[in-house]
Amino acid sequence: MLVRGTRWRLMGSVLIVITAAIAVGTAIVGPLFLRAGGDSLVRRAVATAGFHDTGFELARVPGHPATLEGLAAERRSLLERRNLTRFYGATVQTLSTTLNVTSPAGHQYASRLTYRTGMCSIVHFSAGGCRAGPRDAVVSDRTARLLGVSVGSTLAVSDRDFRGPVRLRITGVFRVPNLNSPYWFGESGTYFPFGIGTGKPRLLLQVDDLFVATPATFAVSPVVPPTYVALPVTQTRLRRGLVGIGNGSALSQAVLGMQRQALDAGFTIETGLPALLSRTLHQRSLMNTIVAVAALQLILLAIWVLTSVLLRSADLRRGELRVARLRGFPPRTLLAVSITEPAVLCAIGAVLGIVGAWVVVRIAASILFTPGTTVGLDTWTFVSFGAVLLTIAAVLGLSATRLLRSSGLGASSPRSASSRSRVVADVSIVAVSVVALVGASTSGALSSHSNPVAAAAPAVIALAVSVIAIRIVEYLCRRLSTATLDSSAVASSLAVRRIGRRPTVLREGRTLVIAVGLACFAVSAWSVARANRTTAARFSLGAPTVVTVTGGNLALNQAVHSVDPHGRFAMAAVQVSTSSTALMGVDASRLPAVATWPAGTTNASVAQVSRALTPRNVVDVTLPNGQLAVSATVSASGAARRDLAHLALEAWLFDPVSGTRIVDLGRLRPGSFTYAGAPQAGCPCRLAGIGVLPTARRVADSGQIHLGLTALTYRPGTGVSRGARPELTAAAWRSTLTGVRVIANPSGVGFDLPMKAVASDVGPYAEGAAASLAGPPPVLPAVGDSRAVALAVDGGQDGTLAVQGLDGSNVTVRPVIAATAVPRIGSGGVFADLGSLERAQTGPTFLQASEQVWLGPQAPTNAVSRLRAAGLHIDRVQRASVFTSQARHTGPALAYDFMLLATLVALLVAAVGTFSVLAAGGRQRATEMVALEVTGVRRSILVRSLAIEAAILALTALFGVAAGVGSAAVALPSLPQLAAGTDAPLSYALPLTLIVAVALGAVLVVALATALAARGILGRMSPSLLRTAPDDVD
Amino acid sequence: MTSIDTLTSTETPRSAGADVVCAGLVHVYESEQGPVAALVNADLVVKAGEMLAIVGPSGSGKTTLMSLLSGLLRPTAGTVLIAGQDITQLDASSLNQMRATELSLLLQDPLRNLLPYATVSQNISFAARGARRRGWPLRWSTPELIERMGLAEFADRPVYQLSAGQQNRAAIASALATSPRLLLADEPTGQLDPHNRDMVIAALRDARELSGATVIVVTHDRAVSEALPRSLAIEKGAIGAEGRGTDRFAVVGGSGTIQLPPEILARYPSGTLLTVHLDDGRIVLRPRSGDPEEAGDA
């Protein structure tokens, strides 16, 4: 009988199952998602972090002697005492000391002697191998070449103070290993300075690579004298996949305890694990707030709809209960009749909800979560499940009570709430929403755990809007129903009368308004957060792709220009970051095509920024390796005429690797001649200046030389000569030596050089060019963030700011455009034109300078390969897409995914609710329509009236769009969109396309629900309906 | 005149029904306008196995009387004895017990008495279940009842698929499923055409024949009342005329009141002063001299 009854009310039964499934499913999905999401966050954080953040490094407190064996014993003891042994894998021990090496040729070098567990089996030997002897060591092939040693050679080494010299025997030569191998824990540079000396010279000559030795070499005295500072360290890596949300906090506490314990015993443990887990747990807490609020909203909506559906179902079962009463069934049977069917349906729904929740979280885990994430139950799952079951039980009880009360044998029908109580409820809702609105706009939605009203603001606002919307539409329909009473528009009149007089369907549309509001809010939050994550990722990089290279900035420029001659996608940049200032030199002309410059970064557009930074007059002669030829007319006066043969024409060339050097172009001769010279190495280089140097010890200090330049050509390796005509103007040159004058002449530029100035510039350290190509202006225009601007205003002179330039010396910049923050270099940083900075450079490029190529969105996929082919050494490629992808899996991002999913389900719930109320009144509606049809109203008019009702309902649902947009406008700026802070200017522009899509979706939902219901109504329309009571069968 | 044969009072039912005695029944409703007397000092005696129609216009109090007889309402004053048991004193459980066994109520609109999705057979079984649980001796099985009520052809069809007449017969069969001693039917022909009305009356007659139960039918349909052997007219909460076949009688009430037939009442409206005296075995009502209708005897 139960099954028959369920089948009889099939649609209502299905709706109960669906809504119960959604309510239970959501109650379970929330905690499941939170737990699995939290687990995913922890696992991802651990998996993507470097060794320093996950493993630990054990060393002796400085000043205390230590041995590798002692460290190993202490490590074992510490792990065992804290039950951490299972978390940590094999140990790698390292022993390292600095030393001086004297090559067989007698040259002194700085280097390092290192032992690391298993290193001899990691490196590949081109000759010999590791030996365990006390004086044995192996070297890299390039170090062997540099030092001129091979297997069997001996080298004298001493400590950095040249004390305790001993001889090491080279037993093997190895190829430089792959430093990206996990063996190096991703920090090879820190501990194993392979290649530290390549490319960039240091004042102190240094061997490229370290020496590798066995502990015996360190341990056996007197091979390594006590004066050597040997640093034994053990590094222990965290085992993969063991740390999750279940044990993260406990592990963090245990590690902190282990650190304290180690310190008490005279050891230090360096690990970033507690901080890493703390950051991750913070992310989780951000996620928790959003997910909890979204889940709660959905649960409440589902319960609301379930209550409505159950009450309607109870109405449909009134007849059964009446028959049972009629036949004298006892109260417990009546209760069973009233509650068994919905309870069974809810139970089925609950089972489906549990299964569905599990499936949803499993699918989410495979798409969103880190591989290896465990989906499991926790206390909150049971609490939430229990709470929803209790709520459903309460709703069942309510519906049963209502059914028992309303199913007397008389003609009573369920009493609806009085209009006064509805007004009180509506006014209360609006009042609460005003409080929520104020809370959201003052303290921010979801920004505080202590402000639940603000946290739930979007839902409460949507609820209030739904209340107001229903009231407005109800009022309008009533007015229209009076106005259209005698109208010829019968369909419209019927539709508005139906809604105005029986607004039950309209009132149920409240859930639809709320769902649409929440959906609009969710898609806005999701879309804005996604856009801001991308912005933050690109802003943190500066461009969609940034390639860190080694090449020297002139080679960098040349490579970039060869790869992208038209400046469409690549830009050279050099970053100099110190503790106090950050300077980014960019090729300003290419900035617009490449840089990520989100709206709000500066008041000016990126094109305006580019124009502001680009120097107006650029005088630049960059020479490749090749010959430089200068055609000049020389004349002398006074004593200078006598010493002309003792003077040479010189060119000052600058390259960022070795700095400035002088190229001899030949002895001066009176008359017009072409002087030529070739730099030995180091180019491409820039022509910095030109001048005359004495070749004799003494020259006359009176008289004057006139040097007229008529041609300046250089011949690159291709053999094609290129001229530099624009530079042969007086404006391009400036005097750099006292007394020297730059003068214009018809054929180019000329210099008057007094012999007094030339005579004073004598000796091996003579560096003074007579004239240099006009460099950058003394104060460079720059873009600076508010901190830089404040420094310039408060601490600088005339609004200027001194920052460390490319060569480490100060350059003066003036922030001409203020930015909220500048891409990549963050707070306190400035952007200036790279070319200007290079021309201001007088020494080799600062070691800390990072050479980069920024690749814009138009960059071809093989851009990095082309840069490599252009001669740049690629150190690192950073892609914003990777950053974005990483941010995609952070707590807030997962939370927004959940919110989006939840609100889509909310739309489904609302659709179910709408359909339920439409379908539940179907028989009554069909009866009314049959009655109308019998009185002569055409069926087409009746169909049209249904369509108009649907349209009114859909329009009402669109009020939700206003609610969602309003909530988003108020709440979005305070939503935690990123796991960590960003300097990037975030945008809260609402995604209009998505909102329109949601609105159309809502209209579609209403259309589908009403179309289905209308189909049922039209299918039922039969004159026999007029004979039977409408409340019995439906 | 209906096509239904009227039962004569001399026919003896095969099984005794319940005596129904109402004495001094008063029922007052509370309405927004104040108390409304729905029944005023109503007396009623129905012998076991009798078929009685209670006739009256809307608002006359007949449905209230039916509700009092079925225990759905408790009277403001007076007693209702069914088979000698005063149901006004019964608690809810005992009333349930009574409804499951001795008393069967048939509501207007057959589908209100049936589970629409269940078959005729299931409906009858469902109705019998309550009586069976309470140990009430059922006098026939479901198939027997179906057979006797002429429903065999439709026994396995859901009742919502049946015609109105078939549904009515199924509802009556369902009401008989508990083997009641008193069958109360509220407007059983309310919305029916003459053909279906006749079918319902026939079914009620069959039911009475089959069960011997006392049958009380509330109706506003004169054809129904005329088809039943006895009818009581109820007007403004008071029981007035009684019909026996084609004969109509005024009924002397407990305090000596009688209700005038409508046509006399139309001539001598409320407030008319009459003299009453016996004249050779006749009761003579004469209006006071000088009154407009003085001209004739009633």
Interface residues (C-beta under 8 A of the other chain):
Chain A: M1 R4 G5 R7 W8 G319 E320 R322 V323 A324 R325 L326 R327 G328 F329 P330 P331 T333 G408 L409 G410 R1027 T1028 A1029 D1032 V1033
Chain B: S67 S70 L72 A92 S93 L95 N96 Q97 M98 R99 A100 T101 S104 L105 L107 D109 L111 R112 N113 L114 L115 P116 Y117 A118 Q122 N123 F126 A127 R129 G130 A131 R134 Y160 A164 A177 T178 Q191
